Amino acid sequence: MPSVDLSVHSNVPPRLLDRNGLRIRKDVLYTDAKGREKNKLRKRVEEAFDDFGEILRRVLEPNETIFYVARAQAMPGAFAQFFGGGWHTYSLPGALLFFTQRRIIALRVRKRRGGWIWDRGIRTLRWGDLASVKSAGFLTRYLTLTFRAGGKQTYWRFSSGNLKKTKMLIDVLLPNGSGEMTQAAAMVSLCPTCFAILSAGKYECQACGLRFKDENTLVRRGILIPGGATFYVGAPVLGVLRAVTESILLVFGGLMLLAVLVTASEYKDPVGGAFGGLLVLGLLALDKSAAIIISRQQIRDFLPAK
């Protein structure tokens, strides 16, 4: 069993505390990378416990102790960053990373009315399943976790102090908990209802039957409904923008082709007109394809159907 009394800061002794049923390391949670206690950190941590304490009490194992909390966001793939642009990345949910002596617990969260709510997504990673860690960035700070089974998960949008403290803490906790490995040897998603491990590509919990949004429905809605793929993953503002764009392309391209067909004998340049209409519809197809591919990453992160 990994030690809960592990020394993190040489200038601050370990201090265990029970906070409403949550075991925490007070000397680490409320301090920066140099072990200095900060009121801003304390406030952020207390808000996280107030908002998500009930969930944590259900998922934490006996004697599992929270060392630190960091706010970040799962980094989208290169395709999503290139084709999705800023609107897409800002519409993605955030992540609260809870570091314990045994694992990393990542709660998927969204901003609501000045605070954060749980988006019913939860992933965990045992220290023994973590092969390596890389942190970098100046303007865009990120943390890449590489798994023993292959594959990786990157989180970004850390504050400067958060990333520094997070990396320092991982360097301490990883050797301490490396003996605890799982069969998956990677980060796994948990059912938000019963907390059973979910299987990739199977959009129904085998333990409790909870259903999740699936890729087939994503593709159908993405093709048939303007902005459908984006609406399906729960991004209404971006969905409206995509719906307007796709509708304009559909109407404009369709009218160009219709004009060529109806007045083919009188049309000055029927070939050019047809090509122009097909080009506009091609842009529509490209936009829909990009929306589906970008949204698929979120679907694979298990979004409950209701």
C-alpha positions in Angstrom: 0.0 0.0 0.0 1.5 3.4 -1.0 2.3 5.6 2.0 0.0 8.5 3.0 2.8 10.0 5.1 5.1 10.5 2.1 7.2 13.7 2.5 6.5 16.1 -0.3 8.0 19.4 0.9 11.2 19.3 2.9 10.3 22.4 4.8 6.7 21.3 5.7 6.0 18.1 7.7 3.1 15.8 6.5 -0.2 16.8 8.0 -3.2 14.5 7.5 -6.7 15.9 8.0 -10.2 14.5 7.7 -12.5 17.0 5.9 -16.1 15.8 5.9 -15.2 12.2 5.2 -12.4 13.1 2.8 -8.8 12.3 3.8 -6.5 15.0 2.7 -2.9 16.1 3.0 -3.2 19.7 4.2 0.5 20.4 3.8 0.3 19.7 0.1 -3.2 20.8 -0.9 -2.9 24.4 0.3 0.7 25.1 -0.7 2.6 26.0 -3.8 5.6 24.2 -5.3 7.8 25.7 -2.6 5.6 24.6 0.3 4.2 28.0 1.0 0.6 28.1 2.0 -1.6 30.3 -0.3 -5.1 31.6 0.5 -5.9 31.5 -3.2 -5.1 27.8 -3.4 -7.0 27.1 -0.2 -10.1 28.8 -1.6 -9.9 26.9 -4.9 -9.5 23.5 -3.1 -12.3 24.2 -0.7 -14.6 25.1 -3.6 -13.7 21.8 -5.3 -14.5 19.8 -2.2 -17.8 21.6 -1.7 -18.9 21.0 -5.3 -17.6 17.5 -5.8 -17.2 16.0 -2.3 -20.1 13.7 -2.6 -18.7 12.2 -5.8 -15.3 11.8 -4.3 -16.5 10.1 -1.2 -18.2 7.5 -3.5 -15.2 6.8 -5.7 -12.3 7.0 -3.2 -11.0 3.8 -1.8 -10.5 3.1 1.9 -7.6 5.2 3.3 -7.1 6.9 -0.1 -5.8 10.4 0.6 -6.1 13.4 -1.7 -2.7 15.2 -2.0 -3.6 17.9 -4.6 -6.2 19.3 -7.0 -5.5 20.9 -10.3 -7.8 22.4 -12.9 -7.0 21.7 -16.6 -8.6 20.5 -19.8 -8.2 17.4 -21.9 -6.3 18.5 -25.0 -8.1 17.8 -28.3 -6.2 16.1 -31.1 -4.2 17.9 -33.8 -7.1 17.6 -36.3 -9.6 19.1 -33.9 -7.2 22.0 -33.1 -6.6 22.7 -36.8 -10.1 22.4 -38.1 -12.1 23.2 -35.0 -10.4 26.5 -34.1 -10.8 28.4 -30.9 -14.6 28.1 -30.8 -14.4 24.3 -30.6 -11.7 24.1 -28.0 -13.4 26.6 -25.7 -16.6 24.6 -25.9 -14.9 21.5 -24.5 -15.5 20.6 -20.9 -12.7 21.1 -18.4 -11.2 18.6 -16.0 -10.5 18.6 -12.3 -7.5 16.3 -11.5 -7.3 14.9 -8.0 -4.0 13.3 -7.1 -3.9 10.7 -4.4 -1.2 8.3 -3.2 -2.7 5.6 -5.4 -3.9 7.3 -8.6 -5.1 10.3 -10.6 -8.9 10.8 -10.6 -10.1 13.1 -13.4 -13.6 14.5 -13.2 -15.1 16.0 -16.4 -16.6 19.4 -15.5 -18.3 22.3 -17.2 -18.6 26.0 -16.3 -22.1 26.9 -15.1 -23.3 30.2 -13.6 -20.0 31.3 -12.1 -19.1 27.8 -10.9 -18.4 24.3 -12.0 -20.6 21.2 -12.3 -19.8 17.6 -12.9 -20.4 16.5 -16.5 -20.8 12.9 -15.4 -17.5 11.9 -16.8 -14.8 10.3 -14.7 -11.4 8.7 -15.5 -8.8 7.2 -13.3 -5.1 6.2 -13.7 -3.1 4.1 -11.3 0.4 5.2 -10.7 1.6 1.7 -11.7 -0.1 2.1 -15.1 1.8 5.3 -15.9 5.0 4.8 -17.9 6.2 8.4 -18.2 5.2 12.0 -17.7 6.2 15.1 -19.7 5.4 18.7 -18.9 6.2 21.7 -21.1 4.9 24.9 -22.5 5.1 28.6 -21.8 2.0 30.2 -23.2 0.2 26.8 -23.5 1.2 24.6 -20.6 0.5 20.9 -20.9 1.1 17.6 -19.2 1.3 14.4 -21.2 0.7 11.0 -19.4 2.0 8.0 -21.3 0.6 4.6 -20.4 2.3 1.3 -20.0 -0.1 -0.3 -22.5 0.6 2.4 -25.0 -1.3 5.5 -25.8 -1.4 8.7 -23.9 -3.5 11.5 -22.5 -2.5 15.2 -22.6 -4.0 17.9 -20.4 -3.5 21.6 -21.0 -4.6 25.0 -19.8 -2.9 24.7 -16.4 -2.0 27.8 -14.6 1.8 28.3 -14.3 1.9 27.4 -10.6 -0.5 24.5 -11.0 1.6 22.8 -13.6 4.8 23.2 -11.7 3.3 21.9 -8.5 1.6 19.0 -10.3 4.8 17.8 -12.0 6.7 18.1 -8.8 4.0 16.0 -7.0 3.9 13.4 -9.7 7.7 12.9 -9.4 7.2 12.1 -5.7 4.0 10.0 -6.0 4.9 7.9 -9.1 7.8 5.9 -7.5 5.8 5.5 -4.3 2.7 4.0 -6.1 4.3 2.3 -9.1 3.8 -1.2 -7.6 0.0 -1.0 -8.0 -0.8 -1.9 -11.6 -4.0 -3.0 -13.3 -4.8 -5.3 -16.2 -5.7 -2.3 -18.4 -2.3 -0.7 -17.9 -3.8 2.6 -19.0 -6.3 5.3 -18.0 -9.8 4.0 -17.7 -13.3 5.5 -17.8 -15.8 4.7 -15.0 -19.6 4.6 -15.1 -20.9 7.7 -13.4 -23.7 5.7 -11.8 -22.1 2.6 -10.4 -18.4 3.4 -11.0 -17.7 0.2 -12.9 -14.9 0.2 -15.5 -16.3 1.0 -19.0 -15.1 -0.8 -22.1 -13.9 1.3 -25.0 -16.4 1.3 -27.9 -19.2 -0.2 -25.9 -21.6 2.5 -25.1 -23.5 0.8 -22.3 -22.4 0.0 -18.8 -22.2 -3.8 -18.4 -22.8 -3.5 -14.7 -25.8 -1.2 -14.4 -27.0 -0.8 -18.0 -26.5 3.0 -18.2 -26.5 4.0 -21.9 -24.1 6.5 -23.4 -24.2 8.5 -26.7 -22.7 6.4 -29.5 -20.8 7.0 -32.7 -23.4 5.6 -35.1 -26.0 8.2 -33.9 -23.3 10.9 -34.0 -22.7 10.1 -37.7 -26.4 10.1 -38.6 -27.1 13.3 -36.9 -24.0 14.9 -38.2 -24.9 14.1 -41.8 -28.7 14.8 -41.7 -29.0 17.7 -39.3 -27.2 21.1 -39.7 -24.9 21.3 -36.7 -26.2 17.9 -35.6 -22.8 16.4 -34.5 -22.0 19.4 -32.4 -25.5 19.5 -30.8 -25.2 15.8 -30.0 -22.1 16.2 -27.8 -23.7 19.1 -25.8 -22.2 22.2 -27.3 -25.3 24.3 -28.2 -23.6 27.6 -28.9 -21.1 26.1 -31.3 -23.9 24.0 -32.7 -25.9 27.0 -33.7 -22.9 28.5 -35.4 -22.3 25.3 -37.3 -26.0 25.0 -38.2 -26.1 28.5 -39.7 -22.9 27.9 -41.7 -24.0 24.5 -42.9 -27.5 25.8 -43.9 -26.0 28.6 -45.9 -23.6 26.3 -47.7 -26.5 23.8 -48.4 -28.9 26.5 -49.8 -26.2 28.4 -51.8 -24.7 25.2 -53.3 -28.1 23.7 -54.0 -29.4 26.9 -55.7 -26.4 27.1 -57.9 -26.9 23.5 -59.1 -30.6 24.0 -59.5 -30.1 27.2 -61.6 -27.8 25.2 -63.9 -30.2 22.3 -64.3 -33.3 24.5 -64.9 -31.7 27.0 -67.3 -29.0 24.7 -68.8 -29.8 25.8 -72.4 -29.6 29.5 -71.5 -26.9 29.4 -68.9 -23.7 31.1 -70.1 -21.3 28.8 -68.3 -23.1 25.6 -67.2 -19.9 23.7 -66.5 -18.5 26.6 -64.4 -21.8 27.0 -62.6 -22.1 23.3 -61.8 -18.5 23.2 -60.6 -19.2 26.2 -58.4 -22.2 24.5 -56.9 -20.4 21.2 -56.3 -17.5 23.1 -54.7 -19.8 24.8 -52.2 -21.4 21.4 -51.4 -17.9 20.0 -51.1 -17.1 22.6 -48.4 -20.3 21.6 -46.7 -19.3 17.9 -46.7 -15.8 18.9 -45.4 -17.4 20.9 -42.6 -19.7 18.1 -41.6 -16.9 15.5 -41.7 -14.7 17.7 -39.5 -17.5 18.2 -37.0 -18.1 14.4 -36.8 -14.4 13.6 -36.4 -13.9 16.3 -33.8 -17.1 15.2 -31.8 -16.1 11.6 -32.0 -13.3 12.2 -29.5 -15.9 13.4 -27.0 -18.2 10.5 -27.7 -15.4 8.1 -26.9 -15.0 9.8 -23.5 -18.5 8.4 -22.6 -21.3 11.0 -22.6 -24.4 9.7 -20.8 -27.4 9.5 -23.2 -29.7 11.2 -20.7 
